[in-house]
Amino acid sequence: MNRNLCAAAVASVIASLPLLACAQADNAAAGDAAAAAATAAGPIATVEIATHKTRSAVAINKGDIQKILPGINPLKALQTLPGVSFQTADPWGNNEQNLSLFVHGFNGQQLGYTMDGVPLGDQQYGNYNGLSPQRAVTSENVSSVILSTGAGDLATASTSNLGGTIETFSSDPLGTRNIGAQQTLGSYKTSRTFLRYDTGTFGDGNSVYISGMHQEQRAWDFRGRQGGDQLNAKLVRHGDSGKLTLFYNYNDKIEPNEDATVHTAGENSAPYTRPFLYPDFQAAQSYLSPTGATPAAEGNNYRNYYSDAQRTDHLAYAKYDWNINDTTTWSNQAYYHNDQGVGVVAGPIGVAGLPALFAVYYPKQNLKQVFGNSGYATRTTEYKIRRGGLLSTLRKELGDHQLQAGLWFERNRSSAYRRWYALDVNNPSTPYERPTAPLITQYGSEIDNKVVQLHAQDEWRVRPDLTLQAGFKSSLQFATGDFPVQPLKGAISGGSTALPVGSIDTKKWFLPQFGGRWDIDAQDQAFFNVQKNMRQFVTYGGGGVSPWSLSNQGAFDLFKANAKPETSVTYEAGVRSSHALNWGPVTAFDSQVNVYHVDFHDRLLQISPTPVITSIIGGNLAVLSNVGDVRTNGIDLSGTIHFGRTFSFYDAVSYNRSKYEDNYASGTSIVPTKGKAVPGSPEWMNKFVATLNLAETEFQLIGDYVGKRHATYTNDLSVKSYFLMSLGVSGKLPFLNTSWLKNARYRMNVSNLADKKGDLQVVVGAATATYNTYPIAPRQGFITISADFQ
């Protein structure tokens, strides 16, 4: 079989090199071949380092992603890299509502994300401009993920990449016909089924694959069924003049959400988990008082009947890489994304200021009867995204210069409607259906946003061992927001009856970049990079750090006249090394050291006028303020030591210190944040991956230490550090191989090996008084069987 021959050849090459070749962003097929080799031959795992970059860039290929846990969110796989803090309450990393990501002190909404070049937005839970990587492409079809921890390429299609970029790449179709099957079973009734059919090469250089995935898993602390279905299809045509790629993704998922526990200063009574009551409707009825009140002793840690996120996405692109001549290529890519989503909370009617809100619409009425006589009401935020765009990049080699210029254009029409529904005592709803017939439409936003990004750069090979790179990008955004449905007086805090409408245009024509790399010798390389980036204003109506989420027109007009977009200037430098050694059992050592400094200006902060839980449930809108600057200094150290092909040990240590430079005002009070650390982001982290190959069996132990994280802006409250380990064991199943069944393998995975408890992620609350946490999920085990059919 050609695939096996290719895998064996790649495995042979990898075995002879101490460091895997760098992951090229435009070579998905090569990355997939390397991944196939990793699966078939089980070579020693190592982190790939992009040696052609003038900045810090590291990658994980398909094989190493799937070793962590087959079907894992590609973002969660990055938690083994230095400088990355990633947490979710499920082992797959799929639940977006409780996802926490920090890279070098920047949170997940301040990074840039792409899939095969297509922009994925800023990953905000309230959808408005994109979708998560695992919803854009099935995990098993990912060829590699590249993390640029300081600053991404100038061509990256993102309006939010202040602190770096995460690029996900889908695999290309195989050159030979194949049916791949993979089944995972495990804890809490997990079942994940993945099937992929590759046509092999046919016609004049054509190849296609189509895949389907279905996953279900019961949440570990409540009876909620998480999962969904996903379909991928990809066509690649290689011609004399270029390469044509067509891609389509369909994703439909429903995820009942984990509620965070609320912690208050001076109290240690917060429960470890806060599960919802569904499907025990009788228990839900008994939980409330006759008027719909929750137990007073539970305070803000009351329990909802259920909560869930429902998302349906269609994503497609067409890309043509045209080889105009030997020195010139022109790449053009058109894409379209449609999302229909809804976030649902079915909760008690007597909490978080809801009686006052409902009384605005139903004055002097029995609210329990109005909402179905159950004591519960169902609140939704209903999202729609319709966006399309074009990416065009021209590359030209001119002597010692590699010139590049490009354009990204996108139009995005998004909406968000807040609605309330009855929960009928005689016919209670479930998390697996979308509510109909709303009693209240509290507000509804419609935003039309156009983005234009231009870039140009020159990579100059000054001499064989020295390359300099310089360029700039321009970022332009033209956004118009409207509220077709305005709230009644009293439905929003402050008595506002008119949420803001209007346009904001932001233009930054010159965001420069300058860097270089020096090949000290064949084994060592030094690099440096300086780059300025900007985060455009968030274009979401009704929540988040967005001007269209301000509470009235006056606040919007003031913001428009005075506010500046967030900007950052990142300075980074480092050394990469790859040495073959002959020190007894030690045969090779690979490493990268990266130091960085960031000046982060005009940071925008959402300041809630009431406790966080009231702002979310009751509909109160926060104040959006410029809280000044942040200064960041840090260092990442990572390396892999190889003991032949039997054992390797990878370790990554990182230190990050991000401090506020200013105090800020909250109403008439001054919040003393100057000199305080950015909350939620740990200063110290350490990760390791130990890999042992014995008699065709691979054992892999992964460790993840995350240091103490501050939980408030004033640093008076914090959560403790944690250290988690996971274990993977994999090998061949040769007794299953036949003339038509090949590459049969098994993999066993155990997450949270020591069954630790603690605070996994922290949600920063008010300045000093409160914060929320999600718990560490218990130990879970999974077994995966995979094979190819021919």
C-alpha positions, 0 to 999 in steps of 0.5 A: 500500500502506497500510504504504508510505504510513505509512512515507513519512509517518513518514519525512517527520516524522522528516526535519523533526525533529532528534530522534526522538520518545521511545519510549513503552513502551506503544506498540509499534505506533508503534515498529514504524512508525518501524522500517518507515520506517527500513528503507524510507527510510533516515533518518539514525540517532540514539539516541532519548531518553525525554524523559518520564522523570525518569531517564536512558532511551535507546532503539534502534528496530527499524531501528537494531537490524537495521542493526548486524546483521540478527537480532542479539541486542537486548542486543548492539545496546545496546553503542552506548549510553553506559555499556554494555559488552557482549561475546560471542564471536560477532557475533550476541551469541547465545552466553550462556555467554561473554556479558559485560554491564556497565552503570555498573559493575553486571554483567548479573545485577544488572540487570532485564529484561522483554519486553512487561512479562514478567519475563525473570529475571536472565540467569544462564547457569545457567537458573533464573528466566528466559530471554534476550531473543533467546530470548523474541522473534525479533530481527526482531520487536523494535520497540524496546529501552529502557535505563534506566541508573540505575534502572528504573520502579517497575513493572518486574517484576524482583528483580535490578534494582540497576543499571537495566533493559533493556526489550524490546518486540515489534512489533504486527501490521501493519494490511495483509496482508503476507508478509515474507521475509529471508535472511542468508548469510555467513562460516562457513556462516551461514544465517539465514532469517526469514519473517513473515505478517501478516493485516492488520486483519480482523473487528472490529479484529483483526490477527495475525502469525506468524513463523518463523526458522531459523539456522545458523552454524559457530563460527569456531575449531572445527567446532561448528554454532550456531543453532536455530529460533524461532516467534512469533505475536501477536494484537492486538484493538482494541475500544471498551473496550480492547486485547487482546494474545495472544503466543506464543514457541517457541525451540529452540537448540543452541550449542556453547560456546567455552571460555575460556583460563586466565591465571595471574600471571607466565605469558604462555603461554595460547593465544589460543583453546581449541577443542574436538576434536569431531568428530575423535574419533580426534584426541580419543583421541590427545590423551589418555594411555592413562590419560586424562591431558591434556598436562601442558604445557597445564595448565588449558588442556586441550581438551574433546571438546565443550561445548554449551548446549541450551535449549527454551523456551515463553513465552506471555502474555495482556494486556488494557488496559481503558479504564475511562473517559477518565481511568482505565485498568487493565492486566492481564497473565498469562504462563507460561514453560516451559524445558527446558535442559541444559548439557553438557561432554564432557571428559577424566576425569583433570582438575580433581579428577575422579578423586577425585570418580569414586572416591567412586562407583566405588572401586578401579575402572578409571575409564576402563572405567567411562566407556566406555573413551574417556578422556572423561566427559560432565557435564550440568547439567539445568535445568527452569523452570515459572513463571507470573505476573500483572501488574496496573497501575491508572492514574488521571488526577486533575487535575494528578496521574497516579496509578499502582499495581500488583502483580506476582506470580510462582510459579517452580518450578525444578530443576537436576540434575548428572549424569555419563554415559559417553562410549562409545569405540565410539559417541561422543556429539555436542553435538546430542543429550541424553545418556541413562542417567546413571552418576552423579546427583551432586546434584539441587535443587528450588526453589519460589519466590514473588515479590510486588512492589507499587508506587505512584507519583504524577506531579504536574505542578506547572506546565506546565514542571515535573513531580515524581514520587514513589513506592515499591515493595515486594519480597517473596520466599518461597523454599523449596529442597530437594535430592531427590538429595544427594551422597555424602561426598567428592563435594563439597569439605569432605566435605559429605554434605548440601547445604542445604534450607530456606526463606528469606523476604525482605521489603522493604516500602519502596523509595522513588523521587523525581524530577523534570524541568524543561522549561527551554525547548522544546529543553532539559530537565533531570531528576533521580532518586533511587531505592533498589533491592534484589536478592533472593537468587538461588534456584538450587541447585548454583551461582551466588551463591545460599544454596542453593549453599552446601556444607552446612546449617550454612553455609545456616543461618548465612547465613539468620540474618545475610545481607542482600540487596544494595541500591543507592541511585542518584542521577542528574541530567542535561540533554537537548537537541534543537536545530535549527541553521542553521550552514551544513551543520550542521542539528541537534544532539541530546545528553544529559549524565547524571551519577550516584552509586551507594551499593551495600551488602552486596555478595555475592561467590562465593569459590571454595575452589579454582581456578575451573575445578575449581569448575565441572567438579569440583563443588566449591561456593563460599563466599558472603560479604558483601564490604561496599560499593561506591561508584560515580561516573560520567558519560555524554555522548552526542550526534548532529550532523546535516548535513541528511539526508546525514550524521550522527555520533553519539558517546558517551563514558562514565566510570565509577569503581566502588570497593570500600569494604572488604577481605574475608576468604577463609578465614584470609586478608584480601584487600585490595580496599578502594579497588580498582576493580570488575574486569571493568568498564572505566572509559572507553568511547567509541562512535560511529556515522557514517551517510552517505546517498548516492544511495539507499545508506546507509553506516554505520560503528560504532566501539566503544572499551572501556578497560582492565579489571581481571581480579582483585579486587585489581587486580594483573592486567588486560586491555588496551583494544580498539577494534573497528569494523563496517561496514554498507551498505544500499540498495534493489533497485528492479529486483526490485519487481513488482506482488506483490513490494515493498520489496526491499532488501539489506544488507551487514555486516562485523564486526571490520572491521580484523580485530583480535585481543585479549581481548574479555571477561574472567572474573574468577577468584581474588583475585590468581592467575588469570583467564579470557578469551575472544578477539575473533572475526575479521572476518566478512561477511554479506549480507542480502536482504529483501522483502515479498510481497503 
